[in-house]
Amino acid sequence: MEKIVNGIVIREGKYLAVREAKDWYWKLPGGEIEDNESPEAALIREFEEELNISGISITRKIAEFPLNFKGRNFYFHSYLVEIAQDPSKTFDEDNLQFEWQPLVRMLNTKDQAPSQQTLYQRLTELGLT
């Protein structure tokens, strides 16, 4: 089972979404948790690697859940995150795009990672949508 961590950054009713140039779907910043790495340490590392953002603040764990996608088994650790830096000023990846999307787009099954539908429901339960 692949262990994945992701962070939800929400500003003015929108969330920060990323997409690799080769992928059809948008997802949350994050990635695979390495051996002997905590989910929190992996999240900080992934934000630094993907978005060139340091000094993130993990404010709350919002969900843990398994997901099977295209025959692969994942286990997600999802956190609410605050960032002080503006990604448009730090971002320099050639093969990665980012954009601020309305939270309700997380439910779009045509261009959103399947894990995001589960997270949108959790955000709704927490009164964050």
Secondary structure in CASP SS format (residue, H / E / C, confidence):
PFRMAT SS
TARGET T0000
AUTHOR 0000-0000-0000
METHOD secondary structure of the structure
MODEL  1
M C 1.00
E E 1.00
K E 1.00
I E 1.00
V E 1.00
N E 1.00
G E 1.00
I E 1.00
V C 1.00
I E 1.00
R E 1.00
E C 1.00
G C 1.00
K E 1.00
Y E 1.00
L E 1.00
A E 1.00
V E 1.00
R E 1.00
E E 1.00
A C 1.00
K C 1.00
D C 1.00
W C 1.00
Y C 1.00
W E 1.00
K E 1.00
L C 1.00
P C 1.00
G E 1.00
G E 1.00
E E 1.00
I C 1.00
E C 1.00
D C 1.00
N C 1.00
E C 1.00
S C 1.00
P H 1.00
E H 1.00
A H 1.00
A H 1.00
L H 1.00
I H 1.00
R H 1.00
E H 1.00
F H 1.00
E H 1.00
E H 1.00
E H 1.00
L H 1.00
N C 1.00
I C 1.00
S C 1.00
G C 1.00
I C 1.00
S E 1.00
I E 1.00
T E 1.00
R E 1.00
K E 1.00
I E 1.00
A E 1.00
E E 1.00
F E 1.00
P E 1.00
L E 1.00
N E 1.00
F E 1.00
K C 1.00
G C 1.00
R E 1.00
N E 1.00
F E 1.00
Y E 1.00
F E 1.00
H E 1.00
S E 1.00
Y E 1.00
L E 1.00
V E 1.00
E E 1.00
I C 1.00
A C 1.00
Q C 1.00
D C 1.00
P H 1.00
S H 1.00
K H 1.00
T H 1.00
F C 1.00
D C 1.00
E C 1.00
D C 1.00
N C 1.00
L E 1.00
Q E 1.00
F E 1.00
E E 1.00
W E 1.00
Q E 1.00
P E 1.00
L H 1.00
V H 1.00
R H 1.00
M H 1.00
L H 1.00
N C 1.00
T C 1.00
K C 1.00
D C 1.00
Q E 1.00
A C 1.00
P C 1.00
S H 1.00
Q H 1.00
Q H 1.00
T H 1.00
L H 1.00
Y H 1.00
Q H 1.00
R H 1.00
L H 1.00
T H 1.00
E H 1.00
L C 1.00
G C 1.00
L C 1.00
T C 1.00
END
